[in-house]
Amino acid sequence: MCRQRALNPSIERTGCARFQPPLMSNIRRHVEPTEYPTVRSFNNDTDSDLCLYLEMIPEEVILSPGHSVELLARPTDDLLPLTVDRVAGGFQVHACREFDPDWHVRFRGKVIKAGHPTRLKEHE
């Protein structure tokens, strides 16, 4: 009996060097940004601009007074939970372990790629 079969009796008797790919639930499949899930919503009900600092790829979205957005991100196992911290002038948003969540926002029905910076008043 080969060593592999001794350690794992479910291996077929016909061969010990059987390839079994690892189980990876975080394989990135192509999803259009319009299909990204909403991970958080933000409203600016203040009298001044509010900035969303999106990490780790530094991107920011500037909401003028009265603006509201849905924050969208590529769905992966490492995305959630988000960490949202209040900082001077807005919020800093971090994905759990995802380095590049491919941040987008939905503003007035339009999906917009977050940049550095993205001013929503330019998309009205």
C-alpha positions as CSV (number, residue, x, y, z in Angstrom):
1,M,0.0,0.0,0.0
2,C,1.4,3.4,-0.9
3,R,1.9,6.0,1.7
4,Q,-0.8,8.3,0.2
5,R,-3.4,5.6,0.3
6,A,-2.4,4.7,3.9
7,L,-3.0,8.3,4.9
8,N,-6.2,8.7,2.9
9,P,-8.1,5.4,2.3
10,S,-10.5,7.2,-0.1
11,I,-7.8,7.3,-2.8
12,E,-8.5,4.8,-5.5
13,R,-6.5,1.6,-5.6
14,T,-5.5,2.2,-9.2
15,G,-3.1,5.0,-8.5
16,C,-1.6,6.8,-5.6
17,A,-0.4,10.0,-7.3
18,R,-3.9,11.4,-7.9
19,F,-4.2,15.1,-8.3
20,Q,-6.8,16.9,-6.3
21,P,-6.9,20.6,-6.7
22,P,-7.1,22.6,-3.5
23,L,-10.4,23.9,-2.4
24,M,-10.4,27.7,-3.1
25,S,-13.5,29.6,-2.5
26,N,-11.8,32.9,-3.2
27,I,-11.2,32.4,-6.9
28,R,-12.0,35.6,-8.7
29,R,-14.5,35.2,-11.4
30,H,-15.4,38.1,-13.7
31,V,-18.3,40.1,-12.4
32,E,-19.4,43.4,-14.0
33,P,-19.3,46.4,-11.6
34,T,-23.0,46.9,-12.2
35,E,-23.5,43.5,-10.5
36,Y,-21.3,44.2,-7.5
37,P,-23.1,44.1,-4.2
38,T,-23.8,47.1,-2.1
39,V,-21.6,46.9,0.9
40,R,-22.6,50.2,2.6
41,S,-24.6,53.3,1.9
42,F,-23.5,56.8,2.8
43,N,-25.6,60.1,3.0
44,N,-24.2,63.6,3.3
45,D,-26.7,65.5,5.4
46,T,-24.2,68.1,6.5
47,D,-23.5,71.6,5.1
48,S,-20.1,70.8,3.7
49,D,-18.4,68.1,1.5
50,L,-17.9,64.7,2.9
51,C,-15.1,62.4,1.7
52,L,-15.0,58.6,1.6
53,Y,-11.4,57.5,1.7
54,L,-11.4,54.0,0.2
55,E,-8.4,51.8,1.1
56,M,-6.0,50.0,0.3
57,I,-5.7,51.3,-3.2
58,P,-6.1,55.0,-2.2
59,E,-9.3,56.2,-3.8
60,E,-11.7,58.9,-2.6
61,V,-15.3,59.9,-3.3
62,I,-16.5,63.4,-2.5
63,L,-20.1,63.8,-1.6
64,S,-21.5,67.3,-1.7
65,P,-24.3,68.3,0.7
66,G,-27.5,66.3,0.0
67,H,-25.7,63.5,-1.9
68,S,-26.2,59.8,-1.1
69,V,-24.4,56.8,-2.6
70,E,-24.2,53.1,-2.4
71,L,-20.7,51.7,-2.0
72,L,-20.1,48.7,-4.3
73,A,-17.2,46.3,-4.3
74,R,-16.1,43.1,-6.1
75,P,-17.5,40.1,-4.2
76,T,-14.8,38.0,-2.6
77,D,-14.5,36.1,0.6
78,D,-11.9,38.6,1.9
79,L,-14.1,41.7,1.4
80,L,-16.3,41.7,4.5
81,P,-16.6,42.8,7.2
82,L,-15.7,46.4,6.4
83,T,-14.1,48.7,8.9
84,V,-15.4,52.2,8.7
85,D,-13.8,54.9,10.8
86,R,-14.8,58.5,11.2
87,V,-11.9,60.8,10.2
88,A,-11.6,64.6,9.7
89,G,-13.8,65.4,6.7
90,G,-15.4,62.0,6.2
91,F,-14.9,58.3,6.6
92,Q,-12.1,55.9,6.0
93,V,-13.2,52.5,4.6
94,H,-11.2,49.3,4.7
95,A,-12.1,45.9,3.4
96,C,-11.4,43.0,5.7
97,R,-8.4,41.3,3.9
98,E,-9.0,42.3,0.3
99,F,-6.2,44.5,-1.1
100,D,-8.1,45.8,-4.1
101,P,-11.9,45.6,-3.8
102,D,-12.4,47.5,-7.1
103,W,-14.5,50.2,-5.4
104,H,-17.4,51.7,-7.3
105,V,-20.3,53.9,-6.2
106,R,-23.9,54.0,-7.4
107,F,-25.0,57.6,-7.6
108,R,-28.4,58.4,-9.0
109,G,-28.6,55.1,-10.7
110,K,-25.2,55.4,-12.4
111,V,-22.3,53.1,-11.5
112,I,-19.0,55.1,-11.2
113,K,-15.5,53.8,-10.7
114,A,-13.9,55.4,-7.6
115,G,-10.8,57.4,-8.4
116,H,-8.5,59.9,-6.8
117,P,-10.6,62.0,-6.4
118,T,-14.1,61.3,-7.7
119,R,-16.3,64.4,-7.2
120,L,-20.0,63.4,-7.5
121,K,-21.1,66.9,-8.4
122,E,-19.3,66.3,-11.7
123,H,-21.7,63.4,-12.3
124,E,-25.0,65.1,-11.7
